[in-house]
Amino acid sequence: MGLLRHRDKEPAGERFVMREKLMSIGDDFWIENGQGQRAYKVNGKALHFRDTFVLEDVSGAEVARIQERKLSIRDKVAIERGGDTAATVQKALIGIRDRFAIDVKGGADMKAHGNLVDHEYKIERDGDTVATVSRKWFRVRDSYGVDITAGEDVPLILAITVAIDSMTTRG
């Protein structure tokens, strides 16, 4: 396909292609896998009081709902699965750089740090990288990649990426 630049140390796992500035309520877009095939759809739900995006698999089944939490001191987005909150993503209060704390229900919490606005950041759990987000791998403008380490919950990591993008691209 020619979209990927050569990488010396190819991590085990999966890579997905996201569109930059993907967020506009009411817009739908596809997340493609490393082979350029549609893997997940992000459905931007229009006419909601809160920003809401639904992550669907290729058959149209909902795998996660990404929903802004209003009336919160800090920006906060909940990721729901099956009607229950699976994770909450919120801006961290420490430091001058954008950092996000990811509280995972029933699992180890994560954090995202780096240049989040420019899509150059890592998502880590206990000091280990679970995903790397970068636009450097792509020649196609307005795209960036999400490399997810093998064995990770792919829909959850993609939903976290959508949540962070929604919070960093708001006007």
VENFENNOR-V786231 format. One record per helix or strand of 2 or more residues. SS is the DSSP state (H for helix, E for strand). FROM is the first residue (numbers start at 0). LEN is the number of residues. If there is no record, write none. Layout:
# VENFENNOR-V786231
SS;FROM;LEN + SS;FROM;LEN
This chain:
# VENFENNOR-V786231
E;12;7 + E;27;6 + E;37;7 + E;51;6 + E;61;7 + E;75;6 + E;83;8 + E;98;6 + E;109;6 + E;119;6 + E;127;7 + E;142;7 + H;153;15
